[in-house]
Every structure is written in structure tokens, then in C-alpha cells.
Amino acid sequence: MSYITELGERAKKASFSLGNASTKTKNDALTAIAQMLIEKSDYIIEQNQIDIKAARENGIRENMVDRLMLDKNRIKAISEAVLKVVDLEDPIGTVDSGFVRPNGLKIKKVRVPIGVIGIIFESRPNVTVDAASLCLKTGNAVILRGGKEAIHSNKALREVMKQALEQQGLDSDCIILVEDTKRETATEMMQMNGYLDVLIPRGGSGLIQAVLQNATVPVIETGVGNCHIYVEKTADLDMAVRIVDNAKTSRPSVCNAAESLLVDKEIAEQFLPIVKKVLDQKSVMIFGCEKTQAILGEEIFPATDEEYAKEFNDYIISVKVVDGIDQAISHVNRFGTGHSEAIVTQDLRLSERFTDEVDAAAVYVNASTRFTDGGEFGFGAEIGISTQKLHARGPMGLKELTSVKYIINGNGQIR
């Protein structure tokens, strides 16, 4: 039996007991995890520093190192996110609908766990706990496979969660970490038919594409975020500057950060110098179209389709001057990844056109794309941002980690 198959066997076995656990049992386990994260924070940070040191020695960019880093405040935030999941309503066992057929059969549609969920993710060790806590609350066993750059952090976090689960009398195999970080092991995990009920990748386009190309189990596509801000000609320019600055620079390495700015030609000469001045304070590199270059000068690098299609995850942005909303929507739908898009405008009619015609999981009017997040939407910690259209779309909270079962009660009916 291979290493991955053994993990699958253990997770499947654990899923049966966890799937029937009471809400109180699951909440007690989550509370224990939250408490133990704080109690063991020194140990977690110690192991995280091994990963940080290795990342810097390997030349990983500082903004990516930031995604990897854990400190007391971040561990506290992770712990608080777990407690928020405790406070959320448990969807398992809830009745979506019920009806009686003419023959007297009583049919109920009830929420149940999916079973075993696989998560393949990169860099951010908080995902280890976020994903595990959501899966635990919904009665799903989870197999976690993080990147090698975070292996010490992830092992420490899994060990802490394991101790908390055992303390509460739950099978610790309902949260499993793949400790072998070789690429071949990841590919084998993508093909765990009979063990994984669904696989969710969280990371950059390279990871997402690798999963889509190699997986033989069902996949929920998440994560890649080439997000746009369109500043329409009636926009409040001060508001637009604040939104662009926040969406681009507050945390450029995350998937809901803005990567591209579209500006209406009628306000471009007024707006672009203002927004550049603010972006310059954060040393944001700008790629722009010919009109952008003409307005802002030789500091602007020429933008091609490659830049307009790219998720930079860095202090870099592409800019295009557009001739009205038609061109803006066309550009967004061509280069966007179906994640989050925004318009800044005072024209209600145009805002409605933008929200109706832009193809994305989240479409904003006069707000930053940085709000596409399970916590900000009130879902608690999220499993990821789904950019597909089947089963789940947008921030995936508890309900998106459930399936349904039809329960039929009769009194002797036959067909």
C-alpha cells in the first residue's frame, strides 16, 4: 500500500465517525483547537522560523515570505477565526426542503457531509487551520497537502490540532497532513479515486492548472485572481484613489488584490497622475497602454496582453485607458479570471450594467475587491474562493462543504 493510499484509508475511516458527530462534539473540538493554538504559539513560531529562514535562503520574494510568516498576532487571528466557526450554524442535518407526493411519500432534502475533502495549497500556513476547522464543523475528514516551503509550520499546526482532537475523544485522522512534499506525491493525491470525494486547490495559476490537468477526482477550481478596478467617468476621484490603493497595496500577494486598473478616457488625464502619486508611495510598478504612457511619461512600462492577463501577486499593476463601459466590460471579461471585479461610478444605470454583464464570482460597486473573503462575507474562515460555476462560487463557507441526501418516508407504497 502506497503512502497516499494509506492516508486515504485512514481519512475515509475517520470520516464515518466524524460525519455522525454531534454539533456539540465538533464545537468542543474546535474550541480546544483554538485554545491550544494560543498555548502552543511559541512552538508554532519556532517551527515557522525554520521555514522563513529557508525561504529567504532560497531567494523567495519578501511579499511571499510575508504570506508564510506566523507571529503571535497572526496565530491569535487564526485562533479567533476558529472560534468564529464555532459560532456559525452547523448546516449538517438541516432540511433544505420537504414535500409530500400524491402517493403519500414524504420526501426531505437534508444537508450531509461530503465525506473526505482534499486541499492542495501553497505558502500560507493559516490555510491549514482554516480548512481543517471548516471541514471539521461540516463533518468532513480532510487531507491537507501544503507546499514544501511551509512544511515545518504545517506539521506543527497539524500536531497541535491532533492533540486537541484526541483530547476531545475524536479520531485525529479526521485531519491528516501529507508530509511528503514531492511533486509525485501531489499527483498521486490528485488521483485518489475511492478516497477523496472532492479536491480543492488553493494557490497560483501553476498549481491550479497542474490540478486541473492531472486530477481524476472531482475538483473545485479556486484562487487565481486577476481582479480589475474600472474608474468610470462619473466616479468620485478621491473615493477611486482610496479604493485602488487599498485593492492593490494593502496585501498585494492575495488573490483578491487588484492587478489591473481601467480608467475612462474622459477622466484619464486628471485621474492617472493622482493615483500614480499614491501608488508611488508604495513603489508600485506600472505597466500601461500607449495613452497611459502619454499621460504619465517614460516611467510607465509598455503593457501587452501578457501583463493584462497576469496575476502579479506583487506591487505591480497594469493600466489601460478605455473608451467607456463597453470597452471596460469587454476587457474585464477577456482577461479576468472570474474572481472579483469592481466599478467606481456615480451612475446607477452603468453600475447595473457592469454587475449584470461582468462574468465574475464577486462584482463590486464603489468598494475594494479586498472584501472577497469568507470572514468579510460573514461566513467565518473560508475554504477558498471558487471561480467556477458548479456547486459553489465565490467564498466557500460551511454550506459549500456539504452535500445532500434525500430521506423518504412511506407507509408501504410500491411502484
C-alpha positions in Angstrom: 0.0 0.0 0.0 1.4 3.4 -1.0 1.9 6.3 1.4 -1.0 8.2 -0.1 -3.3 5.2 -0.2 -2.6 4.6 3.5 -3.6 8.3 4.2 -6.8 7.8 2.2 -7.7 4.7 4.1 -7.2 6.5 7.4 -9.2 9.6 6.3 -12.1 7.5 5.0 -12.4 5.5 8.2 -12.3 8.7 10.3 -14.9 10.4 8.1 -17.6 7.8 9.1 -17.4 8.6 12.8 -16.9 12.3 12.3 -19.9 12.5 9.9 -22.2 11.4 12.7 -20.7 13.5 15.4 -23.0 16.0 17.2 -22.6 19.7 16.8 -21.5 20.0 20.4 -18.8 17.4 19.9 -17.5 19.3 16.9 -17.7 22.7 18.5 -15.9 21.4 21.6 -13.1 20.1 19.4 -12.8 23.4 17.6 -12.7 25.3 20.8 -9.9 23.0 22.0 -8.0 23.7 18.8 -8.4 27.5 19.2 -7.1 27.3 22.8 -4.2 25.0 22.0 -3.1 27.2 19.1 -2.5 30.0 21.7 -1.0 27.7 24.3 1.5 26.3 21.7 2.2 29.5 19.9 5.9 29.6 20.8 6.3 26.1 19.4 4.5 27.0 16.2 6.5 30.2 15.7 9.8 28.3 16.4 8.9 25.8 13.6 7.7 28.6 11.3 11.0 30.4 11.6 12.7 27.3 10.1 10.5 27.8 7.0 11.1 31.5 7.0 14.9 31.1 7.1 14.8 28.5 4.3 12.6 30.7 2.2 15.0 33.7 2.4 18.0 31.5 1.7 16.2 30.2 -1.4 15.5 33.8 -2.6 11.8 33.8 -2.2 10.4 37.4 -2.6 9.6 39.2 0.6 5.9 39.6 -0.2 5.7 35.8 -0.5 7.7 35.4 2.7 5.0 37.5 4.3 2.4 35.0 3.3 4.4 32.3 5.0 5.1 34.1 8.3 3.4 33.4 11.6 3.7 35.5 14.7 1.7 35.9 17.9 -0.8 38.3 16.3 -1.4 36.0 13.3 -1.8 32.9 15.4 -4.2 34.8 17.6 -6.2 35.8 14.4 -6.2 32.1 13.3 -7.4 31.1 16.7 -10.2 33.7 16.6 -11.2 32.5 13.1 -11.7 29.0 14.5 -13.9 30.4 17.3 -16.0 32.2 14.7 -16.6 28.8 13.0 -17.8 27.5 16.4 -20.4 30.3 16.5 -21.7 29.6 13.0 -24.8 27.4 12.5 -24.0 23.8 11.7 -25.5 23.0 8.3 -25.4 19.3 8.8 -28.8 17.8 9.3 -30.7 20.9 8.2 -33.6 20.4 5.9 -33.4 22.3 2.6 -36.9 21.3 1.5 -39.6 18.8 2.2 -42.7 17.8 0.3 -45.4 15.1 0.1 -46.0 13.3 -3.2 -49.6 12.4 -4.3 -48.9 8.8 -3.4 -48.2 9.8 0.2 -44.4 9.5 0.2 -42.8 12.2 2.4 -39.5 13.4 0.9 -36.9 15.6 2.7 -33.7 17.0 1.3 -31.2 17.1 4.1 -27.6 18.5 4.3 -24.9 15.9 4.9 -21.1 15.9 4.9 -19.3 15.4 1.5 -17.0 12.8 3.1 -13.3 13.2 2.5 -12.0 16.5 1.2 -8.5 17.1 -0.2 -6.9 20.5 -0.1 -3.7 21.3 -2.0 -2.3 24.7 -1.2 0.8 26.9 -1.2 2.7 29.0 1.3 0.1 30.3 3.7 0.0 28.1 6.8 -3.2 29.7 8.1 -4.9 27.7 5.4 -4.0 24.5 7.3 -6.2 25.6 10.2 -8.9 27.4 8.2 -9.5 24.4 6.0 -9.4 21.9 8.8 -11.8 23.9 11.0 -14.4 24.3 8.3 -14.1 20.6 7.3 -14.4 19.6 11.0 -17.5 21.7 11.5 -19.2 20.1 8.5 -18.3 16.6 9.5 -15.7 16.1 6.7 -12.4 14.4 7.1 -9.6 16.4 5.3 -6.3 15.6 3.8 -4.1 18.6 3.6 -1.1 19.0 1.3 0.8 22.2 1.7 4.0 23.3 -0.1 7.4 22.3 1.0 8.2 25.9 1.8 5.7 25.7 4.8 6.2 22.1 5.8 7.6 22.7 9.4 4.8 25.2 10.1 2.1 22.9 8.7 3.5 19.9 10.7 3.4 22.0 13.9 -0.2 23.2 13.3 -1.4 19.6 12.5 0.3 18.3 15.6 -1.5 20.9 17.7 -4.8 20.1 16.1 -4.2 16.4 16.6 -3.6 16.8 20.3 -6.8 18.9 20.6 -8.9 16.2 18.7 -7.5 13.4 20.9 -8.3 15.5 24.0 -11.9 15.6 22.9 -12.1 11.9 22.0 -12.3 12.4 18.2 -10.3 10.4 15.7 -7.2 12.5 14.9 -7.2 11.1 11.4 -10.1 13.4 10.5 -7.3 16.0 9.9 -4.4 14.5 8.0 -1.3 16.3 6.7 0.6 14.9 3.7 4.2 15.3 5.0 5.8 14.0 1.8 6.1 17.2 -0.4 7.4 15.6 -3.5 5.6 16.5 -6.7 4.9 12.8 -7.5 3.0 12.5 -4.2 0.9 15.6 -5.0 0.0 14.0 -8.4 -0.9 10.7 -6.7 -3.2 12.7 -4.3 -4.9 14.2 -7.3 -5.9 10.7 -8.4 -7.2 9.3 -5.1 -10.4 7.9 -6.6 -12.3 5.9 -4.0 -10.9 8.0 -1.1 -11.2 11.7 -2.0 -14.8 12.9 -2.7 -13.5 16.3 -3.9 -10.2 18.1 -4.3 -9.8 21.9 -3.7 -6.6 23.6 -4.9 -5.6 26.9 -3.3 -2.7 28.8 -4.9 -1.4 30.4 -8.0 -2.2 29.6 -11.6 0.6 27.0 -11.9 -0.9 24.9 -9.1 -4.5 25.3 -10.3 -3.5 24.2 -13.8 -1.5 21.2 -12.5 -4.5 20.0 -10.6 -6.9 20.5 -13.5 -4.6 18.6 -15.8 -3.8 15.7 -13.5 -6.8 15.2 -11.3 -9.1 12.3 -11.8 -11.2 13.1 -8.7 -13.8 16.0 -8.8 -12.2 19.4 -8.4 -13.5 22.8 -7.3 -11.3 25.4 -9.0 -10.3 28.3 -6.8 -7.9 31.1 -6.3 -6.5 32.7 -9.3 -7.4 36.4 -9.1 -6.7 38.8 -12.0 -9.0 41.4 -10.5 -9.9 44.8 -12.1 -10.9 48.2 -10.9 -12.8 50.3 -13.5 -12.9 54.0 -12.7 -15.9 55.3 -14.8 -16.1 58.9 -15.8 -18.6 60.0 -13.2 -16.6 58.5 -10.3 -15.7 60.3 -7.2 -12.0 60.5 -7.8 -11.0 60.7 -4.1 -13.0 57.5 -3.5 -11.5 55.9 -6.6 -7.9 56.6 -5.3 -8.7 55.1 -1.9 -10.2 52.0 -3.5 -7.4 51.5 -5.9 -4.8 52.0 -3.2 -6.5 49.5 -0.9 -7.2 46.9 -3.5 -3.6 47.0 -4.9 -1.3 47.7 -1.9 -3.0 46.6 1.3 -1.8 43.0 0.7 -0.7 42.5 -2.9 0.1 38.8 -2.6 -3.5 37.7 -2.0 -6.0 36.6 -4.7 -8.5 39.4 -4.1 -5.9 42.1 -4.7 -6.4 44.3 -7.8 -4.0 43.6 -10.6 -5.4 45.9 -13.3 -6.8 49.4 -13.4 -9.1 50.6 -16.2 -9.8 54.4 -16.5 -12.3 56.1 -18.6 -10.6 58.3 -21.3 -12.6 61.4 -20.3 -11.0 61.5 -16.8 -7.7 59.8 -17.5 -5.6 63.0 -17.7 -7.0 64.1 -14.4 -7.1 60.8 -12.5 -4.0 58.9 -13.6 -1.4 61.4 -12.1 -3.3 61.5 -8.8 -3.5 57.7 -8.4 0.2 57.3 -9.6 1.3 59.7 -6.8 -0.4 57.4 -4.3 0.9 54.2 -5.8 4.4 55.7 -6.0 4.4 55.8 -2.2 4.4 52.0 -2.2 6.8 51.8 -5.1 4.2 50.1 -7.4 5.5 49.3 -10.8 3.1 50.3 -13.6 2.6 48.7 -17.0 0.3 50.9 -19.2 -1.2 51.3 -22.6 0.1 54.0 -25.0 -2.4 56.5 -23.7 -1.3 55.8 -20.1 2.3 56.2 -21.2 1.5 59.5 -22.9 -0.1 60.9 -19.7 2.3 59.5 -17.1 5.6 59.5 -19.1 8.5 57.3 -19.6 8.4 55.7 -16.1 5.5 53.6 -17.4 6.4 50.2 -18.9 4.5 49.2 -22.1 1.6 46.8 -21.3 0.9 43.8 -23.6 -1.7 41.1 -23.4 0.7 39.2 -21.2 0.6 41.9 -18.5 -3.1 42.4 -18.8 -3.6 38.6 -18.2 -1.2 38.3 -15.3 -1.8 37.8 -11.6 1.2 39.7 -10.3 0.9 39.0 -6.6 3.3 41.9 -6.1 3.5 45.7 -6.1 2.8 45.8 -9.9 -0.3 46.9 -11.7 -1.4 47.1 -15.4 -3.3 50.2 -16.5 -5.5 50.8 -19.6 -7.4 53.8 -20.7 -10.8 52.7 -22.0 -13.4 54.3 -24.2 -16.4 53.8 -22.0 -18.1 51.0 -20.2 -18.4 48.7 -23.3 -14.7 48.5 -23.7 -14.2 48.1 -19.9 -16.6 45.2 -19.7 -15.0 43.6 -22.8 -11.5 43.9 -21.3 -12.6 42.5 -17.9 -14.4 39.5 -19.5 -11.4 38.8 -21.7 -8.6 39.0 -19.1 -10.4 38.4 -15.8 -10.3 35.1 -14.1 -13.9 35.1 -12.7 -12.8 36.1 -9.2 -13.6 39.8 -8.2 -14.2 42.9 -10.3 -15.1 46.5 -9.3 -16.5 49.6 -10.8 -16.2 53.1 -9.3 -19.1 55.3 -10.5 -22.0 57.6 -9.6 -24.1 56.4 -12.5 -26.6 53.8 -11.2 -27.5 52.6 -14.7 -23.9 51.9 -15.6 -23.2 50.2 -12.3 -26.1 47.9 -13.0 -24.8 47.2 -16.5 -21.4 46.3 -15.0 -22.8 44.0 -12.4 -25.1 42.3 -14.9 -22.6 41.8 -17.7 -19.3 41.2 -15.9 -18.7 37.4 -15.5 -17.2 37.0 -12.0 -17.9 35.4 -8.7 -18.0 38.8 -7.0 -18.8 42.2 -8.6 -18.4 45.4 -6.6 -19.8 48.9 -7.0 -17.8 51.6 -5.2 -15.8 49.2 -2.9 -12.5 47.4 -2.9 -12.1 43.9 -4.2 -10.3 43.0 -1.0 -13.6 42.2 0.6 -14.0 38.9 -1.3 -13.3 36.8 1.8 -15.2 34.3 3.8 -14.7 36.3 7.0 -15.7 39.6 5.5 -18.9 38.0 4.0 -19.8 36.6 7.4 -19.1 33.0 6.5 -16.3 32.5 9.1 -13.0 31.2 7.9 -13.2 30.2 4.2 -12.0 27.1 2.3 -11.2 29.2 -0.7 -12.7 31.4 -3.4 -14.4 29.3 -6.1 -14.1 30.8 -9.6 -16.1 28.0 -11.2 -19.9 27.9 -11.6 -20.8 24.3 -10.5 -21.9 23.7 -6.9 -20.0 26.6 -5.3 -19.0 30.1 -6.5 -17.2 32.8 -4.6 -16.1 32.5 -0.9 -16.8 28.9 0.2 -18.1 28.6 3.7 -19.8 25.8 5.6 -22.8 25.1 3.3 -20.4 24.7 0.2 -18.7 21.9 2.1 -21.9 19.8 2.3 -23.9 17.6 0.0 -27.5 16.5 0.2 -29.3 13.3 1.0 -33.0 12.6 0.2 -34.8 10.9 3.0 -38.1 9.3 2.0 -40.8 8.0 4.5 -43.6 5.9 3.3 -46.3 3.5 4.6 -46.0 0.6 2.3 -46.0 2.3 -1.1 -44.8 0.2 -4.1 -44.3 1.2 -7.7 
